[in-house]
Amino acid sequence: MKRKPPSDSRTIGLTTPDLVVLTLLAERPMHGYELNAELERRDVRDWAGISRPQVYYSINKLANLGFLQAVESSTPATGPDRRTYRPTSLGQRALADTLERPEWGTQRPPPPFLTWLAMAWQARPGVLERMLQVRREFVTAELARERQTLEAIRAEPGGPHTAPLLMVEFAIRQFELELDWLEKVAEQMLPTGPQDPT
């Protein structure tokens, strides 16, 4: 017997992948393969941790909860999963309810590099300098990638969409700020003068 979905989305335990799937399917019905292609195209994994298996897990979970329904599609499936889904009214309500929760504006996830930096005093000599270089190279590469993404968004047919544009601009500012901050970290934390090679 199919379980009746709870009406309060807080009791459902919708994960970020579930919400991303619901949001993308609210734009247009898709099957799992299309959803994954859209995640790649939009670089969704830059702002939401969602893997290919999680997409299929979320589709099954949401369908079992009555939040998705299978629909007929004129688009031929290019992958193994040929069932096309769209949110039900219950699914749209659960998504809207979840987006009203205050935790979206009050959480502060720690970036792994800051966690590493807090423990770096225990690292071997020379590791801090090497890791700062690794981080600088990574941030520089990500900054260049985000600038390319920004240009691609601006060149989209029909004009850029506001939310992606603002998100990428924010990422660019964060990376620029971090590069400046990494210089300060190097100045204040790296030893000066000749170093003992041992």
HELIX and SHEET records of a PDB file:
HELIX    1   1 SER A    9  THR A   11  5                                   3    
HELIX    2   2 THR A   16  GLU A   27  1                                  12    
HELIX    3   3 GLY A   32  ARG A   41  1                                  10    
HELIX    4   4 VAL A   44  ASP A   46  5                                   3    
HELIX    5   5 ARG A   52  ASN A   64  1                                  13    
HELIX    6   6 SER A   89  LEU A   99  1                                  11    
HELIX    7   7 GLU A  103  THR A  106  1                                   4    
HELIX    8   8 PRO A  112  MET A  119  1                                   8    
HELIX    9   9 ALA A  120  GLN A  122  5                                   3    
HELIX   10  10 VAL A  127  ARG A  154  1                                  28    
HELIX   11  11 THR A  162  MET A  189  1                                  28    
SHEET    1   A 2 LEU A  68  VAL A  71  0                                        
SHEET    2   A 2 THR A  84  PRO A  87 -1                                        
END                                                                             
